[in-house]
Amino acid sequence: MIGRISGTLIEKKPPLLVIDCHGVGYEIEAPMTTIWALPEIDHPVALYTHLAVRDDAHLLYGFASESERALFRALLKVNGVGTKMALVILSGMTADEFAACVHANDTARLTALPGVGKKTAERLVVELRDRVDHFAGVAPPAGQPAAPGTVPGDAAADAVSGLIALGYKPQDASRYVHALDCDGMTSEAIIREVLKSLLPR
């Protein structure tokens, strides 16, 4: 089991990261809450990881904190929740916000996330109500400033690709991104704004 990776961040295309560790580049999928906490490219980074072994692939998932990884693993134990949906949930809200949804039986906010149906939202509330407080207290990471030389058009395209990878339909992802004023924003910042705008208040 690979529990933690530290190295140099060499690629960041949400939700995919590549971390160079002694000459080996590890491809890691991460929720947006982790990606927002990352430094710029070519800076050192350390992530807690979860290795998912499938018949056709070994997939590595990365998290900024042990609590975030623990919540991801707890989500995977809920019937009907796979790695993709767990990433979507952790991308759409912080652990504190998820805990608040569970305690308030706020299934409407959970079903606003792509791929989370009413029955799954109800299972999340029922099965995690007694455990969710163990994962709360993960502070929402601050957004990263735009990298020098970022081309807004490229950032917007990367944001659309990132939303599609998180489960949004291509036409919806494009519409959400182009409804924003993306001038000077990084792809991570654009995705953050889209996700914030889609969640019910």
Secondary structure, DSSP 8 states (H G I E B T S, - for coil): ---EEEEEEEEEETTEEEEEETTEEEEEE--HHHHTT---TTSEEEEEEEEEE-SS-EEEEEESSHHHHHHHHHHHTSTT--HHHHHHHHHHS-HHHHHHHHHTT-HHHHHTSTT--HHHHHHHHHHHTTTGGGT------------TT--HHHHHHHHHHHHHHTT--HHHHHHHHHTS--TT--HHHHHHHHHHHHS--
